[in-house]
Amino acid sequence: MGQPVTVLEKPSSIPGVVRFETNRPLTGMGHEIYRSADDAVADRPADLVARTLFEVAGVESVHVNGNVITVAFTGKPEGLKERLEELFTYYREGVEVVMPEGFGD
């Protein structure tokens, strides 16, 4: 929690598709395919990734397998990499860290 997720953006030979590789697995052995934000109903990391990416105009589908995220889109995939990098960073500058009562006593 709070450790940065490294994201590498990789071009695809297919127009309108971009691939991202992270330094952490986001799924188990299975593939997760999302055709819309409505498909991302659970609270698993892959569902959170899909919901976050669908907030960007032009994202048509998201596929997550292990540490690879493949996004089909119309237009340009601007800002997707940055969204993924910030997604799992909980402790950012200026954000108060909440400590449980009695912690450190």
Secondary structure, DSSP 8 states (H G I E B T S, - for coil): ------EEEEE-SSTTEEEEEESS--SSSSEEEESSGGG--S-SHHHHHHHHHHTSTTEEEEEEETTEEEEEESS--TTHHHHHHHHT----TT------TTTT-
